[in-house]
Amino acid sequence: MILGAAPVVSGATEAPDSTGGDGIDALLAHALVTQLDARAAFECTTSLLYTKRRTHDQGVPPYLDASAKELSADIERLKAARSDDPDREILRTRLLARLENHREAVGLATQAILAAAVAGGWTSGTNEVLNRSWTAYRAGPSVDTLEIRVFSESAAIRSALPRGALQVAGIVQDSSGYRLGCVPWASAPMRIAAVSKGSRAERLGLLAGDEIVSVHGGPVASIIDLKSNLVALAGKKVEIVVKRDGGQVVLHPKVPAGAASYAEVRRELEQQYQKLVEAYGLQDDKAIAGMFTEDFHIIFPNGQIMDAQEAEAFYGRSTQGVGPIEARYAIRGLTISENRLIAVAEVFQEFKWMRKEAGTTRTTSSRQLMRQTWSKTRQGWKLKSTDQIRDEK
């Protein structure tokens, strides 16, 4: 990563002083931004050290110190808060665990830098402390279905967050399919914390520390907006204005392609969903099972996990005495890996079927919003996992 300056202050808004009503949601939103900015500050610092673009004798970066203070403040706020809503209470404890892990990581990185300054260079002991900081950084609970649901459905949380923060956090999938290769700060969405070498962002001429002002004459509010604009402008020469080193710089790059491969993968997945529609209509268990990878699994909203064999048995039991199933799928969002071997689709699924009960035939239906992960194999795209986000009315 090529890294640069960062905002000094973390946090989407002033920290909330109440946890009643929408107060808990505002606190959760504030803690999420603190987490994301701590992640950026930690990765900036350690990467600069590893690439020797920053040395121990330059001391602790001010943004790392600011992040440590913000982490401590939000940890105390989360400890003092309680929610009557069980889901939000679980989310509060998960965010608290993440912030405590990040605070430990930031503290160990700070300790390593200070120790290296005293020693006059990096030693096996200071390197060991820096390695421990990465262990702490990687610890903590990962994003799960409950977190996705609470953050996505709360209007109070969404209004308190900077635009694009949910995508940066991996809670909401980026539907543009355009992998830019840069990391924004959550509290300053158009300030770039890191640029991957060889990425589209680097080919556009963007540098770590840049703050994007406009693209093709129009303002942009987040990296998500930027990527959407770039998808529409792929292959064209554009004007990008950035703030850099106290002044403004005008870039005139040709936008790297990306939309064509996205459209191609989407078309291929739509074909796979059509095969599922046909297989469900014919009640062809073998054809349905053939669409899954060997390690396929389903994650239900209550946290239950079902593997491929269990899913096949469950399908067999649930379709006994049922007529042909009418299935419908609609891709609402799609994210594709850089090598185009993994695709994550946010999909609306609807099933309708006829069931005979006590001599009466009834029409039954179900609708779900799901996040499905597809893997490109030698036999084509196969479904690797299904995460049922929520039922739809």
N, C-alpha and C positions, 0 to 999 in steps of 0.2 A: 504494500500500500504506500502511496505517496501522500504524506500528511502535512497539515498546516495548522494555522491558528484556529482557536475555538472561542465561542462566546464565554464570557466570564461568569455569567449568571445562568443557572439552570432553573427550569420550572415554567409551565405554560402560563400561569397566572400567579397572582399573589397567593400564598398558601392559605387555604380555607381555615377559618377559626371556629367552624361549627361542623358537626357530623350529623345533625338532625336533618330529616327530609333529604333535599338534594345535596346537603353538606357532605355526606359520605361519598357520593359520586364525585363531587369536586375534589375531595381528598384523594380518591383513587386515581383520578385523572392526573393530579399534580404529582403523585408518586410514580405514575407510569412515565411521565416526562423526565422526572429526576433519574429514574432507572435508565432510560434511553440515553440521556446526556452523560451519565456516569459511564455507560458502555463506550460511548464515543471518546470521552476523555481518557479512559483507561487504554483503549486500543490505540489512540493517537500517541500517547506517551510511550507505551511499550514498543510500538513499531518504530518510532523515532529512535529509541535507544538501540533496538536490534539492528537498524540500518545505519546507525552511527550519525544520523542527521542531527541528533541532540546528544550532548555529552553530560556526564555526571556533574562536571564543574559549572554547568549552567543552572544547577539547582532544580527544585521541583517546579514544573510548569504551573503558572497561576491558575489555569483552568482545572488542573487536577486537585489543587488545594480547595478551590471553590466547590468542586464536585463533592469532596469529602464533607465539607460543612453542610451542603444541601442534603446529602444522604443522611447525616446524623439528625438534622432537623426533621426530615420526613419520617425517619424511623421512630422518633419520639412521638410524632403526631399519630402514626399508625398504631403504636402501642397504646396510646391514650384513647383511641377511638373504638367504638363498638357499633355494630349494626344489628337491627332486629331482623333483617332479611338474611336467611341462612346462606344464600349464594354470595352476597356481598361480604358476609363475615368470612367465608372461606377465601374469597378473593383478597380480602384485607390481609389475612395471614400469609397468603402466597406472595403478595407484593412485599410484605415485611421481610419474609425469608430472602427474597431476591435482593432487596436493598441491603440487608445485613451481609450477604455474600459479596456484593459489590463494594460495600464499605471496607470489608476485610481486604479485598483485592487492591483497592486504591491505597489503603494503609500500608500494605506490604510493598507495593510499588514505590511509595514515598519513602519507606524505610530503606529499601534497596538503594535508591538514588542518594540519600543522605549518607548511608554507610560507604558507598563507593566514593563519594566526595571526601570523606574522612580518610579512606584508605589510599586515595590518590589514583584510583582506577578500579576496574571491575575485577573481583576475585572470585574464587569458587564459592565462598560464603555469600557474597552479595548476589551472585548468579542464582544460588539456591533459593534465596529469598524472593527474587524476581520470578523464578519458576513456581514457587508456592503461591504467588499472587495470581498466576494463571489458573492454578487448581481451584482457588477460591472463586475466581471469576466464572469458571465454567460450572460451578456447583449451583444448586437451587432448582426449584421446580420449573418445568417447561410449560409452554402455553398449552392449555387443554380446552375441551369443548365448553366447559362452564365459563372460562375466562372470555372466550370468543363471544359467547352469548351475552354476558353481562355488559361487556364493553361495546358490543355492536348495537344492542337494543336500547341503551340508556341515552336519551336525548341530552341529559345534563352532562354526562361524560363527554359525548361527542362535541358539545358546544364549548366545553372547557379545554379541549385539546387543540393544539395547532393542526392545521390541515395536513394530512398525510401521516400523522403520528401512528395511527392504527396500522397502516401499511408498513411503516418502519419497524414496528413492534412484531410484525408477522401475524397480527390478529385478523386483519382484513387483507385478502389477497389482492395483489396488483393485477388488474385486468388488462393492462396495456400490452403485456407480453414483451415489453422492450426493456432488456437488461442493460442499464446504463453503466453500472460499475462504480458508483460513488456512494458515500455515506453522508447523509445530512444530519445536522444537529436538530433534535426535536424542538428545542425552544427557539431555534432560528432556522426555519425550514429551508431557506434558500442559501444558507451558509454551508459550504462543503467542508466536512471534516477529513475525508479521505477519498482518494481516487485510485482505483486498481490499475496496475500497469497493464497496458495493452487493451484496456477497456474502451467502450464507446465514448465514455466521458473524457478519457485522455485524448482520443482522436478528435474530439470536438475542441480541444485546446484548453479544457478546464483544468484548474490546478487546485490542490488543497488550499483552503483559506479564501478562495473566491466566494463572492456573494453575487448570485445571479440577479440582475436588475430587469432585463427584458429579453425576449426571444422574438425575432422577426417583427420588432416594433411594438409588441404587446407585453404587458407585465405577466409574471407567473407567480403563483402564491405558494407552490410547493414543488418538490421533485416529482410528485405524481402528475401535476399539471405539465411540468416540463416534458416528461416522458410521453404524455398524450400528444403534445404539440409535435414532438420529434417523430412520432409514428406517422403523423399526417404529412410531415415534411421530408420523409426518408428519401435520400437520393438527391435532394435539392441543396443549393448553397443558401445559407441563412446568416443573419446577423444576430450575434449574442453579445449583450452588453453585461460586463461584470465589474464589480468593485474589486480592485486588487492593489495591495500595498499603498493604500491611501488615495488612490486615483481610480479612474475608470478606464477600462480597456475594451475595445470593440473587436470581437472575433468574427471571422468570416469563413467558418468551416462548411464542408459538405457533410450533410447529416448521414451517418452510417446507416445502412439498411438494417432492417429488423422486422418490419411488418410482414414481409413476404413469408418468412419462415413461420411466423405466428399464424398467419392465415392458413398455411399448409397444414400445420399440426391441428389447428381447430377443425379443418375439414376432415382430417383423418379420424379425429375423435368423434365427430358427428356421425361418421360412417359406422364406428364401433357402437355408438348408442343406438343406431338404427338396427344393427344386428341384435342387440339386446331386446329391442322392441319386438322384433320378429320371433326371437326365441321364447320370450314370455308369452306371445300370442299363441305359439304352437305348444307351449308348456314343455319345451325341450330342455330337460334338466342337464343333459350332457353338453348341449351347446352353451348353456348359461355357465356351467362350471368351467368350460374351455376358455371363457373370457377372463378368468382370474389367474393370477400368479399363484405359485405353490404356497407362498407365505401371506396370501390375502387375508385380511381381517376387517371386521366392522367395529367401530367404536360408537356405542349408543350414548344419547345425551346424559344418562345416569352413570356413565363411566364403565358400563359393562363392555367387555371385549369378546368378540366371537370370531374364531378362526374359520378357515375355508370349509373344513369338514362339518363343523357345527352349523355354519351358515347354510350348507347344502341340505343338512338334515332338517333345519328349521324351515327352509323353503318347502321341503317335501311335506312336512306336517301341516304347514299353513295353507297349502294348496289342495289338500284332500277335499273332495266334494265341490271344488271350485271350477267354474267354467273358464274359457280362455281369458287371459289377463290382457287388458288393454293398457299399454304402458306409453308414457310420454316423457321425454327429457328435453330440457332447455338449458344450454350452457349460459350462465350469467357472468362468469368471469373465468379467466384462464391465465395461469402463470407457467412459463416453460423454462426449464433449466438451460444453461448456456450450451451444453452439448446436445440438447434436444432429445435426451433419453428419458427424462422425467417431466410429466405435465400434471399440474394440480388444477382441477376444474371445480368451480363452484356451480352446482347443478340443481335445478328444480326438477324433482321427480314426482310423477303422478301415476298411480295405479287405479284401475277400475276393474271390478270383476263381479260375476254373478254367483251367488251362493244359495243353495237350497236348505232351508231350515223349517222343520215341521210342516213340510209340504208346500211351503211358500218360497218363491224365488225372490231374493232381494239383491239390489245393486249396492255394492260397497265400494268405497274409494279411500285412498290415502294420499297425502301430499307431504313431501319433505324437502327441505333445503339441505343439501349435502355438500361436503367437500371431498372429492374423490381424487386419489392419486393414481396416475397411470404410468406404467413402465414400458419403454420400447424394447421389445425382445426380437429374437430372430423370426418369431412367428407373428410379429406385428405388435400393436399396442395391447397390453393386458392390464386389467384392473388390479392394483396392488392393495388399496385400502379405501374404505368408505367411512367418513366421519359424519354422522348424522347431527347436523347443527341444531335443527328444530323442526317441529311439525308446522306446516303451513295450512291456513284455513282457506 
